[in-house]
Amino acid sequence: MDKTPSRDDEENTGFWSILSHPAVFDSIQRLMGNRSLFETIVRDYMPKRSGIRILDIGCGTGSLVSVLPEGVDHVGFDISPRYIAYAAARRHPRSRFFVERVSEISPERLGRFDVVMAFGILHHIGDDEARSLIDTAAALLGKGGRLVTVDAARVDDQSALARFFMDRDRGRHIRTPAEYLGLFSDRPFSAEGKVLRGALRIPMAHCVVRADRL
Ligand SMILES: C[S@@+](CC[C@H](N)C(=O)[O-])C[C@H]1O[C@@H](n2cnc3c(N)ncnc32)[C@H](O)[C@@H]1O
């Protein structure tokens, strides 16, 4: 099974190859302030009841786990074997990690989830694979379950500096908020989008999609 993203989807050559080192990726994410973005999303979009199960698609090095409340059961998967090895070595007691490509996941073996998080992954995958992510979430969530996606977004009033960062992002599919929402058309979700500004220490807008399973 090929575990390498296509170059049309994710840039991993030249300068970007250093990001394939999990510790480097982690440090850069921390410098950009990803922890406070995780906290905002968990606070505003995660159900507050205890004992919930979360599937974290494109979990990277598993950093989301550090902001999850006690008692949450977490399963993460990512295409990168190095990120998954790093995440697993952190030995989070309530997390399990797997190497999987979004379009090759077999949902049956994962069980049911209350929340599916897709943090920073839609902008790394093309429309077909993004729809397959949404279909996987639909298969794993019961009625009222929630898929939350968070990605850098192209907005009308963005600065030249924001454009500079987006044009150089490793993910080759940064979309507009309308394009992210459009991925949900004809899917069994009620979806709404919100634009966040200043969520990270670099001047990029983000689009959060909250999609509730119908
Ligand atoms: C911007 S990183 C976000 C990582 C993590 N969610 C976080 O917020 O720290 C995008 C992640 O998507 C993963 N990825 C890219 N294409 C993928 C695919 N087709 N299937 C699964 N994971 C993929 C990358 O390996 C990377 O870890």
The ligand as an ORCA input file, in Angstrom:
! r2SCAN-3c Opt
* xyz 0 1
  C      -1.036     20.066      8.702
  S      -0.755     18.409      9.231
  C      -1.902     18.341     10.611
  C      -1.525     17.324     11.640
  C      -2.356     17.333     12.924
  N      -3.766     17.127     12.654
  C      -2.149     18.615     13.688
  O      -3.042     19.472     13.647
  O      -1.076     18.757     14.299
  C      -1.578     17.409      8.001
  C      -1.460     15.935      8.282
  O      -2.191     15.190      7.295
  C      -1.457     14.003      6.995
  N      -1.908     13.517      5.668
  C      -1.715     14.100      4.460
  N      -2.316     13.383      3.474
  C      -2.925     12.331      4.095
  C      -3.729     11.243      3.626
  N      -4.003     11.117      2.322
  N      -4.207     10.342      4.525
  C      -3.908     10.478      5.866
  N      -3.155     11.489      6.363
  C      -2.673     12.416      5.499
  C      -0.013     14.461      7.020
  O       0.891     13.385      7.194
  C      -0.037     15.412      8.216
  O       0.245     14.746      9.428
*
